[in-house]
Every structure is written in structure tokens, then in C-alpha cells.
Amino acid sequence: MRGISDQLNLALVMSHISTLLRSGIPLVQALRMASSMDMHSQRWLDCAEMVKTGHRFDKALEKVGFAEETVAVIRVGEMGGELAQALSNVSDQCRELAQARMERVSTLMEPMLVLGLGVSVGFIVLAILTPVFDLAGIVK
């Protein structure tokens, strides 16, 4: 399982590699160009070196430590001659997963925010009314 930022980061890099491949840029060069967009850029440079030495792209991703689901989609796309489309599909999947996680987090945060707001409003009301009650007790 990857975090939201990792999923969005992977979606961005995969999308850019897909665009570069569709533009006619070779895979090794596309990997090097897109590596600067990832905070873990070395993994993309390692993949580029493995591909340059003759490994298939899916095997390079597997050795670097990408998830099996990602590798499987790319393997099918690479073997079918549609690597750019497979990368685009992986990018879309990562974006959708990140969006679902963000929605889940925001849904879980709503009750906590309402509770926090209620406590703060209660504290303010109590802070205002306590001196009023103290004054009312003195007047009697």
C-alpha cells in the first residue's frame, strides 16, 4: 500500500512517461527525463539503466520494487506493443486510488472537525457565561 502522495507522484511520472513515449522519445530517455519529477528519482534512473542493458521494462520495475499490480499491467502493455497506453492506464488507476483515499480521509475528518468546533464553541460560551453567573450571584 502506498500513501496518497506516493500514488499521485506515481500517476504523474507514469503519465509523463506515457506522453513522452507517444511523442516518439525512446523509453530509456523518457525514464531519465521523467525521473526528475519523482522524489525517488533514483529508482527511475535504475530502471533506465536496466532497460539500457537489455532487461524488459516490466522486469526492471519489478527489481526496483514496484507493486505487482503495476508491473502486471505494464507487462501486458509491453508485450502487446501498447506500453504508452498501459502507462496511461496505470496513471489513471493511481489517480483514482489517491482520489478515493482522499475522499475517505475527508469523510473521516468531518465528524472530528464538527466535534472540535463544538468543543471550542462550548468553551467560548462557558468563558462568557461563567462571569455573568458569578455577577448574578453577587447581586442577590
VENZIZI-V850196 format. One record per pair of residues at least 4 apart in sequence whose ideal C-beta (glycine too) atoms are under 8 Angstrom apart, sorted by the first residue. I is the first residue (numbers start at 0). GAP is how many residues later the second one is. D is the distance in Angstrom with one decimal. If there is no record, write none. Layout:
BEGIN
I&GAP&D / I&GAP&D
END
This chain:
BEGIN
1&4&3.9 / 1&5&5.2 / 1&8&7.1 / 1&65&7.4 / 2&4&7.0 / 3&4&6.4 / 3&94&5.0 / 3&97&5.1 / 3&98&5.9 / 3&101&7.6 / 4&4&6.0 / 5&4&6.2 / 6&4&6.3 / 6&87&4.7 / 6&88&7.5 / 6&90&5.3 / 6&91&3.9 / 6&94&7.2 / 7&4&6.4 / 7&86&7.2 / 7&87&7.1 / 7&90&4.9 / 8&4&6.5 / 8&28&7.7 / 8&29&5.8 / 8&30&6.6 / 9&4&6.0 / 9&28&7.9 / 9&60&7.7 / 9&80&7.7 / 9&81&7.8 / 9&84&4.9 / 10&4&6.1 / 10&79&7.9 / 10&80&4.6 / 10&81&7.6 / 10&83&3.7 / 10&84&4.5 / 10&87&6.8 / 11&4&6.4 / 11&25&5.8 / 11&26&8.0 / 11&79&7.7 / 12&4&6.3 / 12&21&5.1 / 12&22&7.8 / 12&24&5.3 / 12&25&5.0 / 12&31&7.0 / 13&4&6.3 / 13&73&4.8 / 13&74&7.5 / 13&76&4.9 / 13&77&4.0 / 13&80&6.8 / 14&4&6.5 / 14&72&7.4 / 14&73&6.7 / 14&76&4.1 / 15&4&6.3 / 15&14&8.0 / 15&17&7.7 / 15&18&4.6 / 15&21&6.2 / 16&4&6.3 / 16&10&7.9 / 16&13&5.0 / 16&14&6.6 / 16&17&4.8 / 16&70&5.4 / 17&4&6.4 / 17&66&4.7 / 17&67&7.5 / 17&69&3.8 / 17&70&4.4 / 17&73&6.5 / 18&4&6.4 / 18&65&7.9 / 19&5&4.4 / 19&9&7.7 / 19&10&3.8 / 19&13&6.1 / 19&14&6.7 / 20&4&6.5 / 20&6&6.6 / 20&9&5.7 / 20&62&6.1 / 20&63&4.1 / 20&66&7.0 / 21&62&4.8 / 24&4&5.3 / 24&5&4.8 / 24&8&7.2 / 25&4&6.7 / 26&4&6.2 / 26&21&7.9 / 26&24&5.8 / 26&30&6.3 / 26&56&7.4 / 27&4&6.6 / 27&20&4.9 / 27&23&5.4 / 27&24&5.0 / 28&4&6.2 / 29&4&6.1 / 30&4&6.3 / 30&13&5.1 / 30&14&7.4 / 30&16&5.5 / 30&17&3.9 / 30&20&6.9 / 31&12&7.4 / 31&13&6.6 / 31&16&5.2 / 33&4&7.4 / 33&10&6.2 / 34&6&4.2 / 34&7&7.8 / 34&9&3.6 / 34&10&5.3 / 34&13&7.3 / 35&5&6.0 / 36&4&7.9 / 37&5&7.3 / 37&6&6.0 / 39&4&7.8 / 40&4&6.3 / 41&4&6.1 / 42&4&6.5 / 42&21&4.7 / 42&22&7.2 / 43&4&6.4 / 44&4&6.6 / 45&4&6.4 / 45&14&7.5 / 45&17&8.0 / 45&18&5.5 / 46&4&6.2 / 46&10&7.1 / 46&13&4.3 / 46&14&6.1 / 46&17&5.6 / 47&4&6.2 / 48&4&6.4 / 49&5&4.2 / 49&9&7.4 / 49&10&3.8 / 49&13&6.6 / 49&14&7.9 / 50&4&5.9 / 50&5&7.6 / 50&6&5.6 / 50&9&5.4 / 54&4&4.9 / 54&5&4.8 / 54&8&7.6 / 55&4&7.0 / 55&19&7.8 / 55&22&6.3 / 56&4&6.4 / 56&17&6.4 / 56&21&5.6 / 56&26&6.9 / 57&4&6.3 / 57&13&5.2 / 57&14&8.0 / 57&16&4.9 / 57&17&3.9 / 57&20&5.6 / 58&4&6.4 / 59&4&6.4 / 60&5&4.3 / 60&9&6.8 / 60&10&5.1 / 60&13&6.3 / 61&4&6.7 / 61&6&7.8 / 61&9&4.9 / 65&4&4.8 / 65&5&5.5 / 66&4&7.0 / 67&4&6.0 / 68&4&6.7 / 68&24&7.9 / 69&4&6.4 / 69&20&5.5 / 70&4&6.0 / 71&4&6.7 / 72&4&6.4 / 72&13&5.4 / 72&16&5.9 / 72&17&5.3 / 72&20&7.5 / 73&4&5.9 / 73&9&7.1 / 73&12&5.2 / 73&13&6.8 / 73&16&6.5 / 74&4&6.2 / 75&4&6.0 / 75&10&6.4 / 76&5&4.9 / 76&6&4.9 / 76&7&7.9 / 76&8&6.0 / 76&9&2.2 / 76&10&7.0 / 76&12&7.3 / 77&5&4.9 / 77&8&6.8 / 79&6&7.9 / 81&4&5.9 / 82&4&6.3 / 83&4&6.5 / 84&4&6.4 / 85&4&6.5 / 86&4&6.3 / 87&4&6.5 / 88&4&6.4 / 89&4&6.3 / 90&4&6.4 / 91&4&6.3 / 92&4&6.2 / 93&4&6.3 / 94&4&6.2 / 95&4&6.3 / 96&4&6.4 / 97&4&6.3 / 98&4&6.4 / 99&4&6.4 / 100&4&6.3 / 101&4&6.3 / 102&4&6.2 / 103&4&6.4 / 104&4&6.1 / 105&4&6.8 / 107&4&7.4 / 108&4&5.8 / 109&4&6.4 / 110&4&6.2 / 111&4&6.2 / 112&4&6.2 / 113&4&6.3 / 114&4&6.4 / 115&4&6.4 / 116&4&6.2 / 117&4&6.1 / 118&4&6.3 / 119&4&6.5 / 120&4&6.3 / 121&4&6.1 / 122&4&6.2 / 123&4&6.4 / 124&4&6.0 / 125&4&5.9 / 127&4&7.0 / 128&4&6.1 / 129&4&6.4 / 130&4&6.3 / 131&4&6.4 / 132&4&6.5 / 133&4&6.7 / 134&4&6.4 / 135&4&7.1
END
